[in-house]
């Protein structure tokens, strides 16, 4: 397994408020495959995010589904450094209408606008 494969799996997890995957949104701070298992650190756009624990649970269940062979999966919520829009990918900015379309606007991990119905919450 590679860290890129972990990020690819995490691109299925959609932030319920913004409708973007957490990779393009820049919420994934660390994604490592080690001898002990998978270790992921994520943040939220705000420490007061009302779905922070649900999103962390969704990250863990997505990784378990993709990597059943992993000895352990650890998902840590971190707040330092604070999230900022600068962490977003070009594809994320484009999906929010913050950037013009370009060849760089396609995510390395997911097709813009694509969502996994399994991981999209309805309000």
N, CA, C and O atoms as CSV, one atom per row, in Angstrom:
chain,resi,resn,atom,element,x,y,z
A,1,UNK,N,N,0.832,-1.189,0.000
A,1,UNK,CA,C,0.000,0.000,0.000
A,1,UNK,C,C,0.872,1.245,0.000
A,1,UNK,O,O,1.987,1.258,0.520
A,2,UNK,N,N,0.325,2.282,-0.597
A,2,UNK,CA,C,1.054,3.548,-0.635
A,2,UNK,C,C,0.192,4.652,-0.025
A,2,UNK,O,O,-1.024,4.516,0.112
A,3,UNK,N,N,0.851,5.733,0.332
A,3,UNK,CA,C,0.120,6.880,0.871
A,3,UNK,C,C,-0.835,7.439,-0.176
A,3,UNK,O,O,-1.910,7.935,0.163
A,4,UNK,N,N,-0.447,7.360,-1.444
A,4,UNK,CA,C,-1.318,7.825,-2.526
A,4,UNK,C,C,-2.616,7.013,-2.570
A,4,UNK,O,O,-3.686,7.568,-2.823
A,5,UNK,N,N,-2.525,5.721,-2.329
A,5,UNK,CA,C,-3.730,4.879,-2.301
A,5,UNK,C,C,-4.633,5.267,-1.127
A,5,UNK,O,O,-5.858,5.227,-1.238
A,6,UNK,N,N,-4.031,5.635,-0.024
A,6,UNK,CA,C,-4.818,6.098,1.119
A,6,UNK,C,C,-5.556,7.384,0.745
A,6,UNK,O,O,-6.751,7.518,1.011
A,7,UNK,N,N,-4.846,8.323,0.132
A,7,UNK,CA,C,-5.487,9.576,-0.285
A,7,UNK,C,C,-6.581,9.331,-1.314
A,7,UNK,O,O,-7.615,9.999,-1.301
A,8,UNK,N,N,-6.353,8.385,-2.193
A,8,UNK,CA,C,-7.378,8.056,-3.182
A,8,UNK,C,C,-8.646,7.558,-2.490
A,8,UNK,O,O,-9.750,7.961,-2.858
A,9,UNK,N,N,-8.498,6.693,-1.500
A,9,UNK,CA,C,-9.659,6.215,-0.736
A,9,UNK,C,C,-10.329,7.361,0.003
A,9,UNK,O,O,-11.556,7.449,0.034
A,10,UNK,N,N,-9.528,8.244,0.599
A,10,UNK,CA,C,-10.085,9.367,1.362
A,10,UNK,C,C,-10.822,10.361,0.478
A,10,UNK,O,O,-11.653,11.127,0.966
A,11,UNK,N,N,-10.529,10.357,-0.807
A,11,UNK,CA,C,-11.234,11.275,-1.713
A,11,UNK,C,C,-12.708,10.895,-1.859
A,11,UNK,O,O,-13.486,11.659,-2.431
A,12,UNK,N,N,-13.097,9.738,-1.355
A,12,UNK,CA,C,-14.509,9.340,-1.349
A,12,UNK,C,C,-15.296,9.988,-0.212
A,12,UNK,O,O,-16.527,10.013,-0.237
A,13,UNK,N,N,-14.590,10.504,0.772
A,13,UNK,CA,C,-15.250,11.103,1.935
A,13,UNK,C,C,-15.571,12.559,1.611
A,13,UNK,O,O,-14.679,13.355,1.318
A,14,UNK,N,N,-16.852,12.890,1.667
A,14,UNK,CA,C,-17.336,14.207,1.266
A,14,UNK,C,C,-17.716,15.037,2.487
A,14,UNK,O,O,-18.462,14.584,3.354
A,15,UNK,N,N,-17.191,16.263,2.540
A,15,UNK,CA,C,-17.603,17.190,3.589
A,15,UNK,C,C,-19.081,17.516,3.356
A,15,UNK,O,O,-19.447,17.987,2.279
A,16,UNK,N,N,-19.923,17.271,4.346
A,16,UNK,CA,C,-21.371,17.425,4.131
A,16,UNK,C,C,-21.830,18.864,3.944
A,16,UNK,O,O,-22.882,19.101,3.350
A,17,UNK,N,N,-21.073,19.813,4.432
A,17,UNK,CA,C,-21.494,21.210,4.312
A,17,UNK,C,C,-21.064,21.830,2.992
A,17,UNK,O,O,-21.794,22.641,2.422
A,18,UNK,N,N,-19.888,21.458,2.500
A,18,UNK,CA,C,-19.371,22.062,1.278
A,18,UNK,C,C,-19.534,21.178,0.051
A,18,UNK,O,O,-19.451,21.664,-1.077
A,19,UNK,N,N,-19.766,19.887,0.258
A,19,UNK,CA,C,-19.953,18.981,-0.870
A,19,UNK,C,C,-18.673,18.652,-1.617
A,19,UNK,O,O,-18.726,18.192,-2.758
A,20,UNK,N,N,-17.526,18.879,-0.995
A,20,UNK,CA,C,-16.227,18.558,-1.583
A,20,UNK,C,C,-15.593,17.404,-0.838
A,20,UNK,O,O,-15.852,17.201,0.349
A,21,UNK,N,N,-14.753,16.640,-1.543
A,21,UNK,CA,C,-14.054,15.581,-0.822
A,21,UNK,C,C,-12.978,16.198,0.069
A,21,UNK,O,O,-12.463,17.280,-0.211
A,22,UNK,N,N,-12.653,15.491,1.139
A,22,UNK,CA,C,-11.766,16.051,2.155
A,22,UNK,C,C,-10.330,16.217,1.678
A,22,UNK,O,O,-9.576,16.997,2.260
A,23,UNK,N,N,-9.939,15.500,0.632
A,23,UNK,CA,C,-8.589,15.666,0.084
A,23,UNK,C,C,-8.505,16.990,-0.665
A,23,UNK,O,O,-7.596,17.783,-0.418
A,24,UNK,N,N,-9.444,17.237,-1.580
A,24,UNK,CA,C,-9.437,18.492,-2.330
A,24,UNK,C,C,-9.681,19.695,-1.426
A,24,UNK,O,O,-9.209,20.796,-1.711
A,25,UNK,N,N,-10.412,19.486,-0.347
A,25,UNK,CA,C,-10.677,20.565,0.589
A,25,UNK,C,C,-9.448,20.885,1.447
A,25,UNK,O,O,-9.390,21.937,2.083
A,26,UNK,N,N,-8.479,19.985,1.463
A,26,UNK,CA,C,-7.249,20.214,2.227
A,26,UNK,C,C,-7.372,19.854,3.694
A,26,UNK,O,O,-6.634,20.381,4.527
A,27,UNK,N,N,-8.300,18.960,4.020
A,27,UNK,CA,C,-8.503,18.580,5.418
A,27,UNK,C,C,-7.577,17.460,5.880
A,27,UNK,O,O,-7.456,17.213,7.080
A,28,UNK,N,N,-6.924,16.784,4.942
A,28,UNK,CA,C,-6.028,15.680,5.301
A,28,UNK,C,C,-4.624,16.243,5.488
A,28,UNK,O,O,-4.007,16.735,4.543
A,29,UNK,N,N,-4.134,16.164,6.708
A,29,UNK,CA,C,-2.797,16.680,7.024
A,29,UNK,C,C,-1.739,15.582,6.936
A,29,UNK,O,O,-0.572,15.860,6.657
A,30,UNK,N,N,-2.147,14.343,7.173
A,30,UNK,CA,C,-1.193,13.231,7.134
A,30,UNK,C,C,-1.952,11.971,6.761
A,30,UNK,O,O,-3.072,11.749,7.219
A,31,UNK,N,N,-1.333,11.147,5.925
A,31,UNK,CA,C,-1.884,9.847,5.563
A,31,UNK,C,C,-0.705,8.905,5.352
A,31,UNK,O,O,-0.055,8.945,4.308
A,32,UNK,N,N,-0.429,8.060,6.338
A,32,UNK,CA,C,0.748,7.191,6.296
A,32,UNK,C,C,0.370,5.728,6.462
A,32,UNK,O,O,-0.460,5.364,7.295
A,33,UNK,N,N,1.008,4.906,5.642
A,33,UNK,CA,C,0.917,3.457,5.788
A,33,UNK,C,C,2.217,3.027,6.455
A,33,UNK,O,O,3.297,3.216,5.895
A,34,UNK,N,N,2.116,2.449,7.649
A,34,UNK,CA,C,3.302,2.028,8.383
A,34,UNK,C,C,3.198,0.541,8.692
A,34,UNK,O,O,2.191,-0.096,8.381
A,35,UNK,N,N,4.227,-0.002,9.297
A,35,UNK,CA,C,4.205,-1.410,9.694
A,35,UNK,C,C,3.094,-1.677,10.705
A,35,UNK,O,O,2.603,-2.801,10.806
A,36,UNK,N,N,2.699,-0.656,11.448
A,36,UNK,CA,C,1.653,-0.807,12.460
A,36,UNK,C,C,0.249,-0.631,11.890
A,36,UNK,O,O,-0.726,-1.015,12.536
A,37,UNK,N,N,0.129,-0.067,10.711
A,37,UNK,CA,C,-1.188,0.164,10.122
A,37,UNK,C,C,-1.252,1.514,9.434
A,37,UNK,O,O,-0.242,2.030,8.954
A,38,UNK,N,N,-2.441,2.076,9.392
A,38,UNK,CA,C,-2.666,3.364,8.734
A,38,UNK,C,C,-2.858,4.432,9.800
A,38,UNK,O,O,-3.608,4.249,10.759
A,39,UNK,N,N,-2.166,5.552,9.614
A,39,UNK,CA,C,-2.296,6.691,10.522
A,39,UNK,C,C,-2.676,7.904,9.683
A,39,UNK,O,O,-1.982,8.266,8.733
A,40,UNK,N,N,-3.788,8.521,10.053
A,40,UNK,CA,C,-4.300,9.680,9.326
A,40,UNK,C,C,-4.552,10.802,10.320
A,40,UNK,O,O,-5.081,10.578,11.409
A,41,UNK,N,N,-4.169,12.005,9.933
A,41,UNK,CA,C,-4.509,13.203,10.705
A,41,UNK,C,C,-5.346,14.094,9.800
A,41,UNK,O,O,-4.967,14.403,8.670
A,42,UNK,N,N,-6.493,14.496,10.329
A,42,UNK,CA,C,-7.374,15.384,9.582
A,42,UNK,C,C,-7.730,16.584,10.444
A,42,UNK,O,O,-7.588,16.558,11.666
A,43,UNK,N,N,-8.186,17.618,9.794
A,43,UNK,CA,C,-8.679,18.784,10.498
A,43,UNK,C,C,-10.038,19.145,9.930
A,43,UNK,O,O,-10.528,18.487,9.012
A,44,UNK,N,N,-10.629,20.160,10.458
A,44,UNK,CA,C,-11.896,20.685,9.946
A,44,UNK,C,C,-11.665,22.137,9.561
A,44,UNK,O,O,-10.653,22.730,9.936
A,45,UNK,N,N,-12.589,22.704,8.825
A,45,UNK,CA,C,-12.458,24.107,8.453
A,45,UNK,C,C,-12.608,25.008,9.671
A,45,UNK,O,O,-12.178,26.161,9.654
A,46,UNK,N,N,-13.226,24.474,10.738
A,46,UNK,CA,C,-13.393,25.215,11.978
A,46,UNK,C,C,-13.390,24.234,13.150
A,46,UNK,O,O,-13.984,23.162,13.040
A,47,UNK,N,N,-12.743,24.566,14.262
A,47,UNK,CA,C,-12.781,23.677,15.427
A,47,UNK,C,C,-14.191,23.435,15.957
A,47,UNK,O,O,-14.430,22.445,16.648
A,48,UNK,N,N,-15.114,24.318,15.643
A,48,UNK,CA,C,-16.492,24.142,16.120
A,48,UNK,C,C,-17.365,23.399,15.112
A,48,UNK,O,O,-18.589,23.388,15.246
A,49,UNK,N,N,-16.753,22.780,14.107
A,49,UNK,CA,C,-17.508,22.044,13.085
A,49,UNK,C,C,-18.426,21.018,13.764
A,49,UNK,O,O,-17.950,20.172,14.521
A,50,UNK,N,N,-19.732,21.086,13.498
A,50,UNK,CA,C,-20.667,20.194,14.181
A,50,UNK,C,C,-20.586,18.728,13.742
A,50,UNK,O,O,-21.127,17.858,14.424
A,51,UNK,N,N,-19.927,18.438,12.627
A,51,UNK,CA,C,-19.851,17.054,12.151
A,51,UNK,C,C,-18.438,16.480,12.256
A,51,UNK,O,O,-18.124,15.486,11.600
A,52,UNK,N,N,-17.594,17.090,13.068
A,52,UNK,CA,C,-16.198,16.664,13.128
A,52,UNK,C,C,-16.047,15.197,13.518
A,52,UNK,O,O,-15.225,14.496,12.927
A,53,UNK,N,N,-16.801,14.720,14.475
A,53,UNK,CA,C,-16.653,13.326,14.906
A,53,UNK,C,C,-17.275,12.367,13.895
A,53,UNK,O,O,-16.747,11.280,13.661
A,54,UNK,N,N,-18.385,12.762,13.304
A,54,UNK,CA,C,-18.996,11.930,12.273
A,54,UNK,C,C,-18.079,11.809,11.064
A,54,UNK,O,O,-17.963,10.735,10.474
A,55,UNK,N,N,-17.429,12.909,10.697
A,55,UNK,CA,C,-16.519,12.885,9.561
A,55,UNK,C,C,-15.303,12.006,9.871
A,55,UNK,O,O,-14.845,11.257,9.008
A,56,UNK,N,N,-14.786,12.092,11.083
A,56,UNK,CA,C,-13.661,11.237,11.489
A,56,UNK,C,C,-14.069,9.766,11.449
A,56,UNK,O,O,-13.286,8.920,11.015
A,57,UNK,N,N,-15.288,9.453,11.898
A,57,UNK,CA,C,-15.794,8.080,11.830
A,57,UNK,C,C,-15.924,7.611,10.387
A,57,UNK,O,O,-15.636,6.456,10.073
A,58,UNK,N,N,-16.357,8.507,9.517
A,58,UNK,CA,C,-16.497,8.189,8.103
A,58,UNK,C,C,-15.128,7.906,7.477
A,58,UNK,O,O,-14.997,6.999,6.655
A,59,UNK,N,N,-14.118,8.672,7.863
A,59,UNK,CA,C,-12.752,8.441,7.385
A,59,UNK,C,C,-12.308,7.041,7.796
A,59,UNK,O,O,-11.783,6.283,6.980
A,60,UNK,N,N,-12.521,6.707,9.062
A,60,UNK,CA,C,-12.101,5.395,9.547
A,60,UNK,C,C,-12.838,4.270,8.821
A,60,UNK,O,O,-12.203,3.303,8.401
A,61,UNK,N,N,-14.144,4.366,8.664
A,61,UNK,CA,C,-14.898,3.299,8.000
A,61,UNK,C,C,-14.524,3.174,6.522
A,61,UNK,O,O,-14.501,2.069,5.980
A,62,UNK,N,N,-14.233,4.290,5.873
A,62,UNK,CA,C,-13.798,4.242,4.476
A,62,UNK,C,C,-12.463,3.522,4.360
A,62,UNK,O,O,-12.272,2.691,3.472
A,63,UNK,N,N,-11.547,3.844,5.254
A,63,UNK,CA,C,-10.244,3.181,5.223
A,63,UNK,C,C,-10.361,1.702,5.546
A,63,UNK,O,O,-9.667,0.884,4.943
A,64,UNK,N,N,-11.226,1.345,6.487
A,64,UNK,CA,C,-11.422,-0.080,6.818
A,64,UNK,C,C,-11.991,-0.838,5.623
A,64,UNK,O,O,-11.609,-1.981,5.375
A,65,UNK,N,N,-12.888,-0.220,4.893
A,65,UNK,CA,C,-13.478,-0.853,3.723
A,65,UNK,C,C,-12.424,-1.076,2.633
A,65,UNK,O,O,-12.412,-2.122,1.985
A,66,UNK,N,N,-11.556,-0.108,2.435
A,66,UNK,CA,C,-10.538,-0.207,1.385
A,66,UNK,C,C,-9.324,-1.033,1.789
A,66,UNK,O,O,-8.690,-1.669,0.947
A,67,UNK,N,N,-9.005,-1.021,3.073
A,67,UNK,CA,C,-7.764,-1.650,3.526
A,67,UNK,C,C,-8.046,-2.601,4.700
A,67,UNK,O,O,-7.559,-2.400,5.812
A,68,UNK,N,N,-8.826,-3.615,4.429
A,68,UNK,CA,C,-9.205,-4.572,5.474
A,68,UNK,C,C,-7.987,-5.256,6.081
A,68,UNK,O,O,-8.035,-5.719,7.220
A,69,UNK,N,N,-6.894,-5.319,5.323
A,69,UNK,CA,C,-5.689,-5.988,5.806
A,69,UNK,C,C,-4.869,-5.135,6.775
A,69,UNK,O,O,-3.916,-5.634,7.372
A,70,UNK,N,N,-5.218,-3.878,6.938
A,70,UNK,CA,C,-4.456,-2.998,7.838
A,70,UNK,C,C,-4.593,-3.482,9.278
A,70,UNK,O,O,-5.694,-3.777,9.743
A,71,UNK,N,N,-3.472,-3.559,9.971
A,71,UNK,CA,C,-3.486,-4.001,11.372
A,71,UNK,C,C,-4.298,-3.060,12.240
A,71,UNK,O,O,-5.068,-3.498,13.095
A,72,UNK,N,N,-4.124,-1.773,12.020
A,72,UNK,CA,C,-4.880,-0.783,12.773
A,72,UNK,C,C,-5.091,0.439,11.893
A,72,UNK,O,O,-4.349,0.680,10.941
A,73,UNK,N,N,-6.111,1.193,12.231
A,73,UNK,CA,C,-6.381,2.454,11.553
A,73,UNK,C,C,-6.612,3.496,12.631
A,73,UNK,O,O,-7.504,3.365,13.469
A,74,UNK,N,N,-5.794,4.530,12.591
A,74,UNK,CA,C,-5.885,5.603,13.572
A,74,UNK,C,C,-6.220,6.892,12.848
A,74,UNK,O,O,-5.551,7.269,11.886
A,75,UNK,N,N,-7.268,7.569,13.318
A,75,UNK,CA,C,-7.668,8.855,12.746
A,75,UNK,C,C,-7.602,9.883,13.864
A,75,UNK,O,O,-8.338,9.798,14.846
A,76,UNK,N,N,-6.721,10.844,13.704
A,76,UNK,CA,C,-6.576,11.907,14.693
A,76,UNK,C,C,-7.144,13.203,14.142
A,76,UNK,O,O,-6.887,13.564,12.994
A,77,UNK,N,N,-7.918,13.899,14.964
A,77,UNK,CA,C,-8.372,15.257,14.645
A,77,UNK,C,C,-7.327,16.221,15.184
A,77,UNK,O,O,-6.996,16.184,16.369
A,78,UNK,N,N,-6.812,17.077,14.323
A,78,UNK,CA,C,-5.788,18.039,14.744
A,78,UNK,C,C,-6.237,19.454,14.390
A,78,UNK,O,O,-7.034,19.661,13.475
A,79,UNK,N,N,-5.715,20.407,15.126
A,79,UNK,CA,C,-6.112,21.809,14.918
A,79,UNK,C,C,-4.933,22.719,14.623
A,79,UNK,O,O,-5.113,23.913,14.385
A,80,UNK,N,N,-3.729,22.166,14.638
A,80,UNK,CA,C,-2.538,22.971,14.396
A,80,UNK,C,C,-1.719,22.319,13.293
A,80,UNK,O,O,-1.318,21.164,13.433
A,81,UNK,N,N,-1.465,23.020,12.217
A,81,UNK,CA,C,-1.843,24.410,11.973
A,81,UNK,C,C,-3.323,24.515,11.618
A,81,UNK,O,O,-3.914,23.560,11.113
A,82,UNK,N,N,-3.914,25.667,11.882
A,82,UNK,CA,C,-5.324,25.843,11.535
A,82,UNK,C,C,-5.524,25.718,10.027
A,82,UNK,O,O,-4.659,26.098,9.238
A,83,UNK,N,N,-6.672,25.182,9.645
A,83,UNK,CA,C,-6.993,25.064,8.219
A,83,UNK,C,C,-7.167,26.457,7.619
A,83,UNK,O,O,-7.634,27.385,8.280
A,84,UNK,N,N,-6.782,26.576,6.356
A,84,UNK,CA,C,-7.062,27.794,5.591
A,84,UNK,C,C,-7.333,27.380,4.151
A,84,UNK,O,O,-6.932,26.289,3.745
A,85,UNK,N,N,-8.001,28.219,3.373
A,85,UNK,CA,C,-8.277,27.883,1.977
A,85,UNK,C,C,-7.020,27.620,1.151
A,85,UNK,O,O,-7.102,26.986,0.099
A,86,UNK,N,N,-5.874,28.089,1.599
A,86,UNK,CA,C,-4.625,27.843,0.881
A,86,UNK,C,C,-4.289,26.354,0.808
A,86,UNK,O,O,-3.503,25.943,-0.045
A,87,UNK,N,N,-4.871,25.544,1.688
A,87,UNK,CA,C,-4.618,24.099,1.697
A,87,UNK,C,C,-5.406,23.364,0.615
A,87,UNK,O,O,-5.115,22.203,0.325
A,88,UNK,N,N,-6.386,24.013,0.021
A,88,UNK,CA,C,-7.229,23.364,-0.988
A,88,UNK,C,C,-6.455,23.106,-2.274
A,88,UNK,O,O,-5.523,23.836,-2.612
A,89,UNK,N,N,-6.857,22.052,-2.987
A,89,UNK,CA,C,-6.280,21.795,-4.298
A,89,UNK,C,C,-6.911,22.745,-5.321
A,89,UNK,O,O,-7.924,23.387,-5.042
A,90,UNK,N,N,-6.314,22.825,-6.483
A,90,UNK,CA,C,-6.899,23.622,-7.567
A,90,UNK,C,C,-8.293,23.107,-7.905
A,90,UNK,O,O,-9.198,23.894,-8.184
A,91,UNK,N,N,-8.467,21.783,-7.881
A,91,UNK,CA,C,-9.786,21.204,-8.178
A,91,UNK,C,C,-10.813,21.639,-7.136
A,91,UNK,O,O,-11.960,21.923,-7.479
A,92,UNK,N,N,-10.412,21.692,-5.879
A,92,UNK,CA,C,-11.318,22.139,-4.824
A,92,UNK,C,C,-11.724,23.586,-5.001
A,92,UNK,O,O,-12.895,23.937,-4.856
A,93,UNK,N,N,-10.758,24.417,-5.313
A,93,UNK,CA,C,-11.069,25.840,-5.555
A,93,UNK,C,C,-12.022,25.995,-6.747
A,93,UNK,O,O,-12.961,26.790,-6.705
A,94,UNK,N,N,-11.769,25.236,-7.790
A,94,UNK,CA,C,-12.617,25.298,-8.985
A,94,UNK,C,C,-14.054,24.873,-8.651
A,94,UNK,O,O,-15.013,25.516,-9.078
A,95,UNK,N,N,-14.192,23.784,-7.881
A,95,UNK,CA,C,-15.527,23.289,-7.537
A,95,UNK,C,C,-16.314,24.296,-6.709
A,95,UNK,O,O,-17.543,24.314,-6.759
A,96,UNK,N,N,-15.618,25.127,-5.954
A,96,UNK,CA,C,-16.287,26.160,-5.168
A,96,UNK,C,C,-16.456,27.468,-5.939
A,96,UNK,O,O,-17.014,28.437,-5.424
A,97,UNK,N,N,-15.971,27.481,-7.170
A,97,UNK,CA,C,-16.087,28.677,-7.988
A,97,UNK,C,C,-15.043,29.726,-7.670
A,97,UNK,O,O,-15.212,30.893,-8.024
A,98,UNK,N,N,-13.955,29.327,-7.002
A,98,UNK,CA,C,-12.909,30.262,-6.617
A,98,UNK,C,C,-11.782,30.321,-7.626
A,98,UNK,O,O,-10.853,31.112,-7.459
A,99,UNK,N,N,-11.837,29.506,-8.673
A,99,UNK,CA,C,-10.765,29.481,-9.667
A,99,UNK,C,C,-11.359,29.224,-11.035
A,99,UNK,O,O,-12.451,28.670,-11.159
A,100,UNK,N,N,-10.641,29.627,-12.048
A,100,UNK,CA,C,-11.043,29.368,-13.415
A,100,UNK,C,C,-10.681,27.930,-13.776
A,100,UNK,O,O,-9.727,27.375,-13.231
A,101,UNK,N,N,-11.436,27.324,-14.689
A,101,UNK,CA,C,-11.085,25.965,-15.110
A,101,UNK,C,C,-9.699,25.958,-15.762
A,101,UNK,O,O,-9.335,26.878,-16.495
A,102,UNK,N,N,-8.959,24.929,-15.485
A,102,UNK,CA,C,-7.651,24.751,-16.099
A,102,UNK,C,C,-7.322,23.274,-16.083
A,102,UNK,O,O,-8.014,22.476,-15.451
A,103,UNK,N,N,-6.266,22.921,-16.779
A,103,UNK,CA,C,-5.841,21.524,-16.758
A,103,UNK,C,C,-5.474,21.103,-15.349
A,103,UNK,O,O,-5.651,19.940,-14.988
A,104,UNK,N,N,-4.965,22.029,-14.543
A,104,UNK,CA,C,-4.574,21.722,-13.174
A,104,UNK,C,C,-5.780,21.559,-12.255
A,104,UNK,O,O,-5.631,21.087,-11.128
A,105,UNK,N,N,-6.970,21.941,-12.713
A,105,UNK,CA,C,-8.133,21.911,-11.838
A,105,UNK,C,C,-8.662,20.513,-11.611
A,105,UNK,O,O,-9.546,20.329,-10.774
A,106,UNK,N,N,-8.162,19.532,-12.315
A,106,UNK,CA,C,-8.641,18.183,-12.043
A,106,UNK,C,C,-7.856,17.607,-10.874
A,106,UNK,O,O,-6.628,17.681,-10.834
A,107,UNK,N,N,-8.568,17.045,-9.946
A,107,UNK,CA,C,-7.951,16.479,-8.759
A,107,UNK,C,C,-7.104,15.276,-9.126
A,107,UNK,O,O,-7.402,14.554,-10.077
A,108,UNK,N,N,-6.052,15.072,-8.364
A,108,UNK,CA,C,-5.245,13.870,-8.537
A,108,UNK,C,C,-5.996,12.652,-8.004
A,108,UNK,O,O,-5.642,11.517,-8.322
A,109,UNK,N,N,-7.025,12.881,-7.199
A,109,UNK,CA,C,-7.641,11.785,-6.488
A,109,UNK,C,C,-9.105,11.559,-6.820
A,109,UNK,O,O,-9.620,10.472,-6.559
A,110,UNK,N,N,-9.790,12.532,-7.381
A,110,UNK,CA,C,-11.217,12.354,-7.656
A,110,UNK,C,C,-11.630,13.277,-8.789
A,110,UNK,O,O,-11.011,14.314,-9.025
A,111,UNK,N,N,-12.665,12.890,-9.470
A,111,UNK,CA,C,-13.210,13.708,-10.541
A,111,UNK,C,C,-14.034,14.827,-9.924
A,111,UNK,O,O,-14.865,14.562,-9.055
A,112,UNK,N,N,-13.825,16.092,-10.355
A,112,UNK,CA,C,-14.630,17.176,-9.799
A,112,UNK,C,C,-16.116,16.880,-9.927
A,112,UNK,O,O,-16.595,16.469,-10.984
A,113,UNK,N,N,-16.831,17.093,-8.842
A,113,UNK,CA,C,-18.272,16.874,-8.834
A,113,UNK,C,C,-18.679,15.450,-8.508
A,113,UNK,O,O,-19.845,15.197,-8.206
A,114,UNK,N,N,-17.734,14.506,-8.564
A,114,UNK,CA,C,-18.074,13.114,-8.270
A,114,UNK,C,C,-18.246,12.945,-6.768
A,114,UNK,O,O,-17.475,13.496,-5.982
A,115,UNK,N,N,-19.251,12.188,-6.375
A,115,UNK,CA,C,-19.492,11.945,-4.958
A,115,UNK,C,C,-19.813,10.484,-4.742
A,115,UNK,O,O,-20.396,9.826,-5.603
A,116,UNK,N,N,-19.435,9.997,-3.612
A,116,UNK,CA,C,-19.827,8.670,-3.207
A,116,UNK,C,C,-21.110,8.803,-2.406
A,116,UNK,O,O,-21.120,9.410,-1.335
A,117,UNK,N,N,-22.169,8.248,-2.913
A,117,UNK,CA,C,-23.458,8.364,-2.231
A,117,UNK,C,C,-23.382,7.790,-0.824
A,117,UNK,O,O,-24.112,8.231,0.064
A,118,UNK,N,N,-22.521,6.828,-0.616
A,118,UNK,CA,C,-22.371,6.207,0.686
A,118,UNK,C,C,-21.897,7.204,1.733
A,118,UNK,O,O,-22.222,7.075,2.913
A,119,UNK,N,N,-21.135,8.188,1.305
A,119,UNK,CA,C,-20.507,9.084,2.273
A,119,UNK,C,C,-20.986,10.522,2.171
A,119,UNK,O,O,-20.279,11.442,2.582
A,120,UNK,N,N,-22.151,10.720,1.639
A,120,UNK,CA,C,-22.698,12.073,1.569
A,120,UNK,C,C,-23.876,12.152,2.527
A,120,UNK,O,O,-24.820,11.367,2.431
A,121,UNK,N,N,-23.815,13.092,3.440
A,121,UNK,CA,C,-24.895,13.267,4.378
A,121,UNK,C,C,-25.936,14.191,3.785
A,121,UNK,O,O,-25.611,15.102,3.023
A,122,UNK,N,N,-27.165,13.959,4.127
A,122,UNK,CA,C,-28.250,14.861,3.723
A,122,UNK,C,C,-28.705,15.596,4.962
A,122,UNK,O,O,-28.871,14.991,6.021
A,123,UNK,N,N,-28.908,16.895,4.838
A,123,UNK,CA,C,-29.357,17.714,5.972
A,123,UNK,C,C,-30.852,17.818,5.958
A,123,UNK,O,O,-31.433,18.465,6.829
